[in-house]
Amino acid sequence: MRINRKIITAIAALIVSVICLLTLSSCLSNGKIKDWDNDLIIMLSRRYMLSIESDFIFVDGYYEKAFQDNSIHLSFKVPNASIGNFYNVKHYIESIYSDEDYANYKECLAFDGELYTFLFFYDSDDAEYTLVRFMGRYPFKRA
């Protein structure tokens, strides 16, 4: 039984396409952040002028990889006494942001050093803390 060349070519193209899609999807998969680490704290300080202190409580986070505009998303709790001290007020300005993922914030600040970089402030379940969500553009290289 002879198999038609067109069928073989179509099957080969399909196999190559599947392999390419699987490779691409693994390259663009989001990376979970489990806790603060030195590289992350240094990157936040250098790139976004944020001072992460030892009494900040990490909640969750992830790296979002994309063809363009890779980003980092973090949620953490900041003691109310430190809320105005952990970011450089000269580089964050009041802003608005309209995305369902970041709705119902009390305050939104945009970083003037980079597009698509924001701090969002929310009420926390603990009255001594403020929940902060950070979204920033992120290069593949950390610091």
Backbone as a chain_set.jsonl record, in Angstrom:
{"seq": "MRINRKIITAIAALIVSVICLLTLSSCLSNGKIKDWDNDLIIMLSRRYMLSIESDFIFVDGYYEKAFQDNSIHLSFKVPNASIGNFYNVKHYIESIYSDEDYANYKECLAFDGELYTFLFFYDSDDAEYTLVRFMGRYPFKRA", "coords": {"N": [[0.814, -1.164, 0.0], [0.633, 2.097, -0.969], [1.445, 5.231, 0.333], [0.24, 8.416, -0.098], [2.237, 11.203, -1.086], [1.442, 13.798, -0.393], [-0.124, 13.392, 1.869], [1.763, 12.406, 3.678], [3.454, 14.659, 3.83], [1.667, 16.512, 4.939], [1.159, 15.314, 7.442], [3.742, 15.382, 8.539], [4.127, 18.173, 8.64], [2.155, 18.821, 10.475], [3.084, 17.508, 12.787], [5.499, 18.887, 13.229], [4.422, 21.441, 13.687], [2.971, 21.019, 16.073], [5.072, 20.385, 17.829], [6.47, 22.832, 17.768], [4.513, 24.562, 18.865], [4.21, 23.472, 21.453], [6.787, 23.905, 22.477], [6.905, 26.71, 22.348], [4.789, 27.411, 24.084], [5.779, 26.501, 26.534], [7.918, 28.215, 26.837], [6.624, 30.617, 27.223], [5.196, 30.285, 29.512], [3.807, 31.168, 32.675], [5.635, 32.054, 35.572], [5.626, 31.009, 38.867], [5.991, 32.829, 41.881], [7.262, 32.165, 44.978], [8.072, 33.27, 47.417], [9.763, 36.024, 49.078], [12.996, 36.651, 47.78], [16.544, 37.219, 47.669], [17.412, 38.145, 45.083], [15.009, 39.041, 43.952], [14.243, 41.086, 45.75], [16.397, 42.853, 45.423], [16.104, 43.48, 42.695], [13.572, 44.768, 42.746], [14.242, 46.978, 44.261], [16.315, 48.273, 42.765], [15.222, 48.584, 40.144], [12.554, 49.492, 40.458], [12.527, 51.143, 42.631], [11.657, 50.331, 45.211], [11.533, 49.554, 48.628], [11.799, 46.719, 50.236], [11.021, 45.493, 53.283], [11.917, 43.529, 56.21], [9.653, 43.024, 57.747], [7.533, 42.926, 56.014], [4.886, 41.084, 54.619], [4.843, 38.469, 52.464], [2.452, 37.584, 50.032], [1.538, 36.477, 47.484], [2.682, 35.826, 44.095], [3.751, 36.212, 40.639], [5.559, 35.709, 37.559], [4.82, 36.982, 34.434], [5.127, 35.939, 31.28], [5.434, 37.146, 27.98], [5.075, 37.881, 24.449], [5.663, 40.498, 24.173], [6.196, 43.084, 26.526], [6.721, 41.721, 29.123], [5.848, 40.859, 32.477], [5.723, 41.4, 36.064], [3.957, 40.346, 38.896], [2.921, 41.034, 42.105], [1.732, 40.4, 45.402], [1.528, 41.685, 48.613], [1.75, 42.331, 52.16], [1.97, 45.325, 53.938], [3.147, 46.907, 56.854], [1.079, 49.345, 58.356], [2.411, 51.57, 59.402], [4.632, 51.759, 57.791], [3.8, 52.393, 55.266], [4.088, 54.74, 53.66], [6.777, 54.822, 53.284], [8.081, 52.811, 51.865], [8.233, 53.071, 49.13], [9.604, 55.217, 46.617], [8.587, 58.381, 46.806], [8.991, 60.394, 45.001], [8.949, 59.24, 42.534], [6.58, 57.931, 42.104], [3.301, 58.466, 41.118], [-0.06, 59.664, 41.606], [-2.679, 57.783, 40.132], [-4.966, 56.149, 37.859], [-6.412, 52.962, 37.163], [-7.846, 50.652, 35.062], [-8.708, 47.669, 35.182], [-10.112, 44.518, 35.572], [-8.748, 42.658, 37.155], [-7.408, 44.179, 38.986], [-9.251, 45.661, 40.459], [-11.268, 47.765, 42.642], [-9.42, 49.098, 44.318], [-7.994, 51.154, 46.927], [-6.196, 53.144, 46.481], [-4.136, 54.092, 43.741], [-0.959, 54.087, 42.373], [1.247, 55.205, 39.887], [4.337, 54.289, 38.452], [6.754, 56.514, 37.457], [8.994, 55.913, 36.022], [8.733, 53.858, 34.252], [6.601, 52.357, 31.858], [3.338, 50.874, 32.393], [3.535, 50.128, 35.103], [2.618, 49.765, 38.363], [1.468, 50.509, 41.712], [-0.92, 49.202, 43.863], [-3.237, 49.814, 46.411], [-4.975, 48.27, 49.051], [-7.569, 47.483, 51.444], [-6.704, 45.446, 54.197], [-7.088, 42.135, 55.621], [-6.076, 42.177, 58.114], [-5.938, 44.667, 60.453], [-3.642, 46.095, 61.042], [-2.087, 46.147, 58.836], [-1.614, 47.005, 55.352], [-2.805, 45.833, 52.307], [-0.863, 45.412, 49.486], [-0.636, 45.489, 46.039], [1.464, 44.876, 43.381], [2.337, 45.665, 40.086], [4.452, 45.307, 37.427], [6.514, 46.092, 34.568], [8.763, 43.718, 33.272], [11.946, 42.525, 32.645], [13.442, 39.556, 31.145], [15.82, 38.961, 32.437], [16.693, 39.199, 35.8], [17.93, 41.185, 37.783]], "CA": [[0.0, 0.0, 0.0], [1.413, 3.321, -1.129], [0.869, 6.41, 0.983], [0.381, 9.61, -0.913], [3.222, 12.165, -0.578], [0.75, 14.94, 0.209], [-0.542, 12.987, 3.213], [2.991, 12.353, 4.484], [3.874, 16.042, 4.04], [0.716, 17.123, 5.868], [1.409, 14.738, 8.764], [5.026, 15.928, 9.004], [3.892, 19.576, 8.99], [1.359, 18.817, 11.702], [3.982, 17.123, 13.882], [6.404, 20.027, 13.459], [3.62, 22.512, 14.271], [2.683, 20.665, 17.461], [6.326, 20.529, 18.576], [6.723, 24.277, 17.904], [3.542, 25.129, 19.81], [4.558, 23.019, 22.801], [7.993, 24.62, 22.867], [6.54, 28.112, 22.556], [3.956, 27.551, 25.281], [6.626, 26.348, 27.718], [8.726, 29.426, 26.945], [5.782, 31.727, 27.641], [4.4, 29.96, 30.689], [4.026, 32.052, 33.805], [6.419, 31.47, 36.649], [5.118, 31.312, 40.208], [6.94, 33.328, 42.875], [6.807, 31.556, 46.222], [8.403, 34.094, 48.581], [10.828, 36.979, 48.807], [14.372, 36.174, 47.755], [17.478, 38.342, 47.518], [17.391, 38.669, 43.717], [13.754, 39.764, 43.771], [14.309, 42.308, 46.55], [17.36, 43.745, 44.765], [15.49, 43.96, 41.451], [12.537, 45.735, 43.102], [14.918, 48.188, 44.74], [17.039, 48.943, 41.673], [14.402, 48.897, 38.973], [11.295, 50.159, 40.783], [12.734, 51.98, 43.811], [10.845, 49.835, 46.321], [12.322, 49.012, 49.738], [11.08, 45.615, 50.869], [11.568, 45.306, 54.627], [11.744, 42.178, 56.765], [8.324, 42.836, 58.335], [6.531, 42.824, 54.951], [4.414, 39.703, 54.499], [4.617, 38.059, 51.076], [1.192, 36.854, 49.861], [1.742, 35.654, 46.293], [3.24, 36.54, 42.955], [4.122, 35.433, 39.466], [6.106, 36.368, 36.374], [4.0, 36.731, 33.256], [5.933, 36.081, 30.073], [4.643, 37.435, 26.787], [5.922, 38.268, 23.328], [6.036, 41.88, 24.444], [5.761, 43.546, 27.841], [6.736, 40.755, 30.217], [5.512, 41.58, 33.693], [5.785, 40.75, 37.363], [2.783, 40.674, 39.71], [3.168, 40.659, 43.489], [0.825, 40.84, 46.461], [2.19, 41.609, 49.91], [1.181, 43.183, 53.199], [2.918, 46.294, 54.476], [2.641, 47.52, 58.081], [0.542, 50.686, 58.1], [3.416, 52.567, 59.757], [5.656, 51.811, 56.733], [3.157, 52.492, 53.962], [4.624, 55.841, 52.858], [8.239, 54.793, 53.278], [8.702, 51.71, 51.123], [8.401, 53.45, 47.731], [10.163, 56.556, 46.451], [7.448, 59.242, 46.468], [9.348, 61.249, 43.858], [8.799, 58.493, 41.285], [5.243, 57.336, 42.004], [2.286, 59.522, 41.05], [-1.437, 59.17, 41.643], [-3.123, 57.337, 38.82], [-6.115, 55.249, 37.834], [-6.154, 51.771, 36.355], [-9.147, 49.995, 34.882], [-8.608, 46.259, 34.824], [-10.851, 43.742, 36.572], [-7.829, 41.976, 38.068], [-6.919, 45.133, 39.981], [-10.387, 46.535, 40.778], [-11.61, 48.091, 44.027], [-8.293, 49.572, 45.112], [-8.186, 52.428, 47.627], [-5.302, 54.105, 45.845], [-3.295, 53.542, 42.673], [0.184, 54.93, 42.043], [1.992, 54.776, 38.697], [5.779, 54.553, 38.493], [7.054, 57.361, 36.303], [10.197, 55.45, 35.344], [8.459, 52.731, 33.353], [5.19, 52.174, 31.534], [2.626, 49.698, 32.903], [4.062, 49.769, 36.411], [1.691, 50.367, 39.32], [1.214, 50.025, 43.064], [-2.332, 49.283, 44.224], [-3.405, 49.683, 47.852], [-6.271, 47.703, 49.421], [-7.752, 47.133, 52.847], [-6.217, 44.105, 54.515], [-7.866, 41.44, 56.643], [-5.42, 42.541, 59.369], [-6.046, 46.126, 60.55], [-2.319, 46.709, 61.191], [-1.4, 46.065, 57.554], [-2.28, 47.363, 54.105], [-2.472, 44.919, 51.219], [-0.315, 46.11, 48.328], [-0.422, 44.676, 44.839], [2.407, 45.53, 42.481], [2.423, 45.146, 38.726], [5.499, 46.04, 36.73], [7.168, 45.463, 33.42], [9.833, 42.88, 33.788], [12.785, 41.863, 31.642], [13.71, 38.17, 31.523], [16.91, 38.968, 33.391], [16.119, 39.749, 37.023], [18.411, 42.428, 38.419]], "C": [[0.879, 1.257, 0.0], [0.696, 4.49, -0.467], [1.215, 7.626, 0.131], [1.374, 10.59, -0.252], [2.56, 13.36, 0.101], [0.313, 14.618, 1.635], [0.665, 12.954, 4.142], [3.47, 13.763, 4.808], [2.961, 16.737, 5.048], [0.923, 16.611, 7.285], [2.7, 15.292, 9.354], [4.869, 17.389, 9.434], [3.111, 19.698, 10.291], [2.228, 18.487, 12.908], [4.924, 18.27, 14.232], [5.651, 21.175, 14.126], [3.33, 22.251, 15.741], [3.929, 20.839, 18.323], [6.639, 22.012, 18.806], [5.781, 24.921, 18.909], [3.84, 24.716, 21.248], [5.791, 23.733, 23.327], [7.68, 26.069, 23.194], [5.727, 28.284, 23.829], [4.784, 27.373, 26.552], [7.516, 27.56, 27.916], [7.914, 30.589, 27.504], [4.954, 31.415, 28.882], [4.775, 30.88, 31.843], [4.779, 31.318, 34.898], [5.913, 31.947, 37.995], [6.26, 31.829, 41.075], [6.423, 32.854, 44.222], [7.048, 32.419, 47.457], [9.459, 35.117, 48.164], [12.148, 36.224, 48.682], [15.262, 37.38, 47.458], [17.426, 38.972, 46.135], [16.139, 39.506, 43.465], [13.785, 41.096, 44.522], [15.265, 43.319, 45.92], [16.768, 44.317, 43.488], [14.421, 45.011, 41.746], [13.145, 47.053, 43.567], [15.556, 48.965, 43.589], [16.118, 49.431, 40.559], [13.184, 49.756, 39.301], [11.355, 51.034, 42.031], [11.781, 51.629, 44.954], [11.774, 49.237, 47.377], [11.483, 47.963, 50.464], [11.762, 45.323, 52.203], [11.236, 43.92, 55.16], [10.361, 41.949, 57.372], [7.196, 42.855, 57.293], [6.15, 41.35, 54.799], [4.107, 39.413, 53.029], [3.322, 37.261, 51.008], [1.284, 35.924, 48.658], [2.324, 36.506, 45.173], [3.551, 35.604, 41.81], [4.754, 36.334, 38.414], [5.205, 36.006, 35.214], [4.852, 37.0, 32.022], [5.022, 36.283, 28.881], [5.604, 37.779, 25.66], [6.469, 39.673, 23.548], [5.524, 42.21, 25.839], [5.626, 42.424, 28.87], [6.461, 41.518, 31.501], [5.688, 40.714, 34.931], [4.587, 41.249, 38.161], [3.036, 40.155, 41.117], [2.04, 41.168, 44.377], [1.562, 40.65, 47.773], [1.537, 42.586, 50.876], [2.293, 44.045, 53.796], [2.341, 46.854, 55.774], [2.191, 48.96, 57.797], [1.56, 51.784, 58.4], [4.47, 52.748, 58.658], [5.092, 52.167, 55.362], [3.72, 53.619, 53.1], [6.128, 55.813, 52.681], [8.856, 53.742, 52.378], [8.844, 52.003, 49.633], [8.895, 54.89, 47.674], [9.059, 57.484, 45.945], [7.737, 60.172, 45.294], [9.06, 60.566, 42.522], [7.457, 57.788, 41.128], [4.209, 58.456, 42.076], [0.89, 58.908, 41.076], [-1.915, 58.861, 40.237], [-4.444, 56.589, 38.971], [-5.757, 54.079, 36.924], [-7.462, 51.001, 36.263], [-8.987, 48.594, 34.306], [-9.288, 45.474, 35.931], [-9.939, 43.062, 37.581], [-7.348, 42.884, 39.197], [-8.013, 46.118, 40.385], [-10.487, 46.779, 42.284], [-10.428, 48.502, 44.898], [-8.666, 50.887, 45.799], [-7.367, 53.527, 46.952], [-4.463, 53.375, 44.801], [-2.193, 54.551, 42.386], [0.902, 54.341, 40.837], [3.458, 55.166, 38.862], [6.139, 55.356, 37.259], [8.292, 56.922, 35.536], [9.956, 54.355, 34.325], [6.954, 52.638, 33.094], [4.642, 50.918, 32.191], [3.156, 49.204, 34.242], [3.269, 50.519, 37.473], [1.811, 49.723, 40.701], [-0.267, 50.232, 43.346], [-2.44, 49.021, 45.722], [-4.836, 49.267, 48.162], [-6.354, 47.585, 50.946], [-7.284, 45.704, 53.04], [-7.143, 43.462, 55.535], [-7.291, 41.681, 58.042], [-5.354, 44.067, 59.434], [-4.689, 46.822, 60.66], [-1.536, 46.744, 59.879], [-2.276, 46.61, 56.434], [-1.841, 46.346, 53.06], [-2.021, 45.752, 50.023], [-0.174, 45.103, 47.199], [0.434, 45.501, 43.894], [2.35, 44.857, 41.126], [3.474, 45.972, 38.004], [6.011, 45.308, 35.518], [8.419, 44.784, 33.916], [10.644, 42.28, 32.638], [13.033, 40.41, 32.081], [14.845, 38.087, 32.544], [16.462, 39.72, 34.629], [16.695, 41.08, 37.463], [19.327, 43.203, 37.521]], "O": [[1.743, 1.437, 0.858], [-0.497, 4.709, -0.678], [2.356, 7.809, -0.292], [1.358, 10.782, 0.963], [3.089, 13.875, 1.086], [0.375, 15.479, 2.512], [0.588, 13.429, 5.275], [3.854, 14.035, 5.946], [3.437, 17.471, 5.914], [0.868, 17.392, 8.235], [2.748, 15.635, 10.535], [5.408, 17.799, 10.462], [3.381, 20.579, 11.107], [2.11, 19.135, 13.948], [5.119, 18.581, 15.407], [6.182, 21.816, 15.033], [3.431, 23.159, 16.566], [3.85, 21.381, 19.425], [7.026, 22.402, 19.907], [6.209, 25.742, 19.721], [3.732, 25.534, 22.161], [5.836, 24.124, 24.494], [8.141, 26.595, 24.207], [5.964, 29.228, 24.582], [4.511, 28.034, 27.554], [7.841, 27.904, 29.053], [8.462, 31.455, 28.187], [4.094, 32.209, 29.261], [5.922, 31.311, 31.965], [4.585, 30.123, 35.119], [5.788, 33.149, 38.233], [7.376, 31.314, 41.004], [5.271, 33.112, 44.572], [6.311, 32.315, 48.438], [9.977, 35.079, 47.049], [12.383, 35.259, 49.409], [14.777, 38.432, 47.044], [17.399, 40.196, 46.014], [16.21, 40.56, 42.834], [13.39, 42.124, 43.972], [14.969, 44.514, 45.888], [16.91, 45.51, 43.221], [14.366, 46.038, 41.069], [12.604, 48.123, 43.286], [15.355, 50.173, 43.461], [16.235, 50.566, 40.097], [12.818, 50.642, 38.528], [10.343, 51.601, 42.441], [11.182, 52.506, 45.577], [12.699, 48.496, 47.044], [10.567, 48.298, 51.215], [12.935, 44.951, 52.244], [10.375, 43.227, 54.62], [9.932, 40.803, 57.503], [6.023, 42.804, 57.661], [7.014, 40.475, 54.847], [3.226, 40.031, 52.432], [3.103, 36.364, 51.822], [1.126, 34.711, 48.8], [2.441, 37.726, 45.286], [3.61, 34.385, 41.969], [4.522, 37.543, 38.377], [4.863, 34.837, 35.034], [5.245, 38.136, 31.755], [3.963, 35.663, 28.784], [6.802, 37.95, 25.885], [7.594, 39.987, 23.157], [4.513, 41.66, 26.274], [4.547, 42.206, 29.42], [6.802, 42.696, 31.607], [5.788, 39.489, 34.86], [4.243, 42.43, 38.108], [3.331, 38.974, 41.303], [1.47, 42.232, 44.133], [2.148, 39.597, 48.023], [0.865, 43.535, 50.472], [3.385, 43.57, 54.11], [1.172, 47.239, 55.809], [2.865, 49.694, 57.074], [1.572, 52.816, 57.729], [5.13, 53.786, 58.605], [5.844, 52.234, 54.39], [3.818, 53.447, 51.885], [6.695, 56.674, 52.01], [10.065, 53.781, 52.146], [9.519, 51.25, 48.931], [8.632, 55.682, 48.578], [8.644, 57.387, 44.79], [6.81, 60.681, 44.665], [8.94, 61.234, 41.495], [7.225, 57.118, 40.122], [4.241, 59.288, 42.983], [0.684, 57.78, 40.629], [-1.603, 59.572, 39.282], [-4.961, 56.425, 40.076], [-4.912, 54.196, 36.036], [-8.106, 50.734, 37.278], [-9.116, 48.377, 33.101], [-9.059, 45.742, 37.11], [-10.315, 42.903, 38.743], [-6.928, 42.4, 40.248], [-7.727, 47.29, 40.627], [-9.866, 46.081, 43.085], [-10.447, 48.269, 46.106], [-9.526, 51.632, 45.328], [-7.791, 54.68, 46.866], [-4.127, 52.202, 44.958], [-2.464, 55.734, 42.181], [1.138, 53.135, 40.77], [3.769, 56.25, 39.356], [5.862, 54.933, 36.137], [8.608, 57.504, 34.498], [10.876, 53.961, 33.608], [6.143, 52.819, 34.003], [5.398, 50.0, 32.509], [3.217, 47.999, 34.484], [3.246, 51.749, 37.489], [2.198, 48.563, 40.837], [-0.806, 51.31, 43.098], [-1.803, 48.104, 46.24], [-5.789, 49.825, 47.618], [-5.337, 47.589, 51.639], [-7.446, 44.858, 52.161], [-7.892, 44.151, 56.228], [-7.958, 41.414, 59.041], [-4.768, 44.693, 58.551], [-4.594, 48.021, 60.397], [-0.445, 47.31, 59.821], [-3.5, 46.671, 56.546], [-0.656, 46.035, 52.94], [-2.712, 46.679, 49.602], [0.345, 44.003, 47.389], [0.158, 46.675, 43.644], [2.318, 43.63, 41.029], [3.391, 47.2, 37.973], [5.958, 44.081, 35.437], [9.052, 45.235, 34.87], [10.092, 41.61, 31.764], [12.854, 40.076, 33.252], [14.822, 37.225, 33.424], [15.89, 40.803, 34.503], [15.945, 42.056, 37.504], [19.814, 44.267, 37.905]]}, "num_chains": 1, "name": "protein.A"}
